[in-house]
Amino acid sequence: MVFKIQNDNIQPTSYSDVAGSRSSGTTYQNNNDVALVWICSGSGGGNVQISSNGSTWINLGVLGAPGQFETSYTAIVPVGWRYRIASGAFSRWVESNH
C-alpha cells in the first residue's frame, strides 16, 4: 500500500495510468489540494520537467535513448506547480489520485 501525508495525517492513496490522456509538449498543472506523485517512463529522449511558474523549468532528466533503453522518473509535484515531458515519446504516465 502507498501512503500520502496530508495535514500531518498519513492517508492511503492510489495511482492511475493516465498516459492515454497525456501528450508530450503539453504542460499540466497540479490543481489538487495536495502534492501529486507523478511517475513517467519511456525511451523517446524527452525531457521530464517541473516548474513553479510555467516559465522556469527544472529538468529532472531525459527519457532513455530512442531504440536503446527506457528510463523512469518519479517526482512530487507541489500544489500549483506544472509538469511536462517537453518532447519525445513516453510509454507510461502515472499520477496519484486524491
NUKOLPA-805766 format. One record per residue (C-alpha): residue number from 1; residue in one letter; x, y, z. Coordinates in steps of 0.02 Angstrom, whole numbers, always signed. Example, Ala and Ser with C-alpha at 12.3 -4.5 7.8 and 13.67 -1.06 7.14 Angstrom:
[pt 1 A [+615 -225 +390]]
[pt 2 S [+684 -53 +357]]
# end
This chain:
[pt 1 M [+0 +0 +0]]
[pt 2 V [+58 +176 -38]]
[pt 3 F [+26 +323 +78]]
[pt 4 K [+17 +511 +66]]
[pt 5 I [+41 +638 +205]]
[pt 6 Q [-89 +774 +222]]
[pt 7 N [-101 +892 +370]]
[pt 8 D [+16 +777 +468]]
[pt 9 N [-101 +629 +438]]
[pt 10 I [-47 +480 +335]]
[pt 11 Q [-183 +426 +214]]
[pt 12 P [-183 +287 +83]]
[pt 13 T [-185 +341 -98]]
[pt 14 S [-199 +255 -266]]
[pt 15 Y [-124 +282 -437]]
[pt 16 S [-193 +287 -614]]
[pt 17 D [-106 +264 -781]]
[pt 18 V [-163 +420 -874]]
[pt 19 A [-48 +401 -1025]]
[pt 20 G [-197 +397 -1142]]
[pt 21 S [-247 +572 -1092]]
[pt 22 R [-72 +649 -1087]]
[pt 23 S [+38 +717 -1227]]
[pt 24 S [+220 +766 -1233]]
[pt 25 G [+244 +951 -1265]]
[pt 26 T [+90 +993 -1161]]
[pt 27 T [+102 +1074 -989]]
[pt 28 Y [-8 +1008 -848]]
[pt 29 Q [-39 +1090 -679]]
[pt 30 N [-70 +1012 -509]]
[pt 31 N [-236 +1089 -461]]
[pt 32 N [-265 +966 -317]]
[pt 33 D [-261 +1022 -137]]
[pt 34 V [-112 +907 -102]]
[pt 35 A [+52 +866 -188]]
[pt 36 L [+42 +750 -338]]
[pt 37 V [+153 +599 -364]]
[pt 38 W [+199 +586 -548]]
[pt 39 I [+286 +435 -624]]
[pt 40 C [+336 +428 -807]]
[pt 41 S [+444 +315 -913]]
[pt 42 G [+497 +296 -1092]]
[pt 43 S [+636 +288 -1218]]
[pt 44 G [+591 +435 -1329]]
[pt 45 G [+727 +553 -1270]]
[pt 46 G [+603 +679 -1196]]
[pt 47 N [+648 +799 -1054]]
[pt 48 V [+550 +770 -893]]
[pt 49 Q [+519 +939 -812]]
[pt 50 I [+429 +1028 -669]]
[pt 51 S [+403 +1215 -640]]
[pt 52 S [+333 +1327 -505]]
[pt 53 N [+286 +1465 -627]]
[pt 54 G [+275 +1389 -803]]
[pt 55 S [+422 +1488 -870]]
[pt 56 T [+574 +1423 -775]]
[pt 57 W [+585 +1233 -786]]
[pt 58 I [+682 +1109 -681]]
[pt 59 N [+746 +969 -792]]
[pt 60 L [+733 +804 -697]]
[pt 61 G [+812 +702 -836]]
[pt 62 V [+789 +625 -1007]]
[pt 63 L [+679 +476 -1050]]
[pt 64 G [+804 +350 -1117]]
[pt 65 A [+887 +342 -1285]]
[pt 66 P [+769 +308 -1430]]
[pt 67 G [+776 +124 -1476]]
[pt 68 Q [+908 +85 -1344]]
[pt 69 F [+843 +90 -1166]]
[pt 70 E [+698 +153 -1059]]
[pt 71 T [+712 +258 -902]]
[pt 72 S [+585 +307 -768]]
[pt 73 Y [+566 +461 -660]]
[pt 74 T [+462 +495 -505]]
[pt 75 A [+425 +673 -449]]
[pt 76 I [+325 +753 -310]]
[pt 77 V [+232 +897 -393]]
[pt 78 P [+181 +1029 -264]]
[pt 79 V [+10 +1111 -269]]
[pt 80 G [+3 +1239 -409]]
[pt 81 W [+162 +1177 -494]]
[pt 82 R [+168 +1124 -676]]
[pt 83 Y [+241 +966 -751]]
[pt 84 R [+275 +900 -926]]
[pt 85 I [+377 +793 -1042]]
[pt 86 A [+441 +931 -1155]]
[pt 87 S [+462 +823 -1311]]
[pt 88 G [+486 +644 -1365]]
[pt 89 A [+384 +488 -1335]]
[pt 90 F [+339 +408 -1169]]
[pt 91 S [+269 +236 -1131]]
[pt 92 R [+198 +264 -957]]
[pt 93 W [+124 +413 -866]]
[pt 94 V [+53 +379 -693]]
[pt 95 E [-20 +503 -568]]
[pt 96 S [-81 +488 -390]]
[pt 97 N [-269 +501 -359]]
[pt 98 H [-341 +613 -224]]
# end
